[in-house]
Amino acid sequence: MLGDNITTANNLTFTSAQYNSLESNTTIALIHDVNEDGKYQVGVDRVLSTSVVNQSAEWSLTSGTLAVGAYNLGFVQCIVTGK
């Protein structure tokens, strides 16, 4: 997905090597921002994949097979606190 950010691939993988490491034991989700507002909204946007960040702060997400069409993809990091 270089240049115009258009790809013919229908199964995409994103990793910490491409997009930076995160705090270990947190969950990261690949989302399709359906309404393209730049915010994740439960019941509106689609979670395509989730992964737990390992002890080395590394993660990997695979989209699964996507139908042909336009997608506004993004990441959401979920941090659960003990409070």
C-alpha positions in Angstrom: 0.0 0.0 0.0 2.5 2.6 -1.2 1.8 5.7 -3.1 -1.9 6.1 -3.5 -2.7 3.6 -0.6 -4.7 1.4 -3.0 -4.1 -2.3 -2.9 -5.6 -5.3 -4.7 -4.6 -7.5 -1.7 -7.6 -8.8 0.2 -5.8 -10.2 3.2 -3.6 -7.6 4.9 -1.1 -8.0 7.8 0.1 -5.1 10.0 2.9 -5.5 12.6 4.8 -3.6 15.3 7.8 -3.6 12.9 5.8 -1.4 10.6 3.8 0.7 13.0 5.8 0.7 16.3 5.7 -1.4 19.4 3.2 -1.0 22.2 2.9 -1.6 25.9 3.0 -5.4 26.6 -0.2 -7.2 27.6 -2.4 -4.6 26.0 -4.8 -5.4 23.2 -4.7 -3.8 19.8 -7.5 -4.0 17.3 -7.6 -3.4 13.6 -10.8 -1.5 12.8 -12.7 -0.4 9.7 -13.9 3.1 10.5 -17.2 2.7 8.6 -18.5 6.3 9.1 -14.9 7.7 8.5 -15.0 10.0 11.5 -11.6 9.0 12.9 -13.1 7.6 16.1 -14.1 4.0 17.0 -17.8 3.7 17.7 -19.2 0.5 19.0 -22.1 -0.7 16.9 -21.0 1.5 13.9 -17.4 0.6 13.1 -16.2 -3.0 12.5 -13.4 -4.8 14.4 -11.5 -6.8 11.8 -8.9 -8.4 14.1 -7.4 -8.2 17.6 -4.1 -9.2 19.1 -2.5 -9.1 22.6 0.9 -7.3 22.6 3.6 -9.8 23.8 6.2 -9.3 26.5 8.6 -7.9 23.9 6.1 -5.2 23.0 5.5 -6.8 19.6 2.2 -7.4 17.9 0.7 -8.6 14.6 -2.8 -8.2 13.1 -4.2 -9.9 10.0 -7.4 -8.5 8.4 -8.8 -11.8 7.2 -10.3 -11.9 3.8 -11.7 -8.5 2.8 -14.3 -8.1 0.1 -13.5 -5.8 -2.8 -14.2 -2.2 -1.8 -13.0 0.8 0.1 -11.9 0.6 3.7 -10.9 3.3 6.2 -8.5 1.2 8.4 -7.1 2.2 11.8 -5.8 0.8 15.1 -7.3 1.0 18.5 -5.3 0.2 21.6 -7.3 -1.1 24.6 -5.7 -0.6 28.0 -7.4 -2.1 31.0 -6.5 -0.6 34.3 -7.2 -2.1 37.8 -9.2 0.9 38.8 
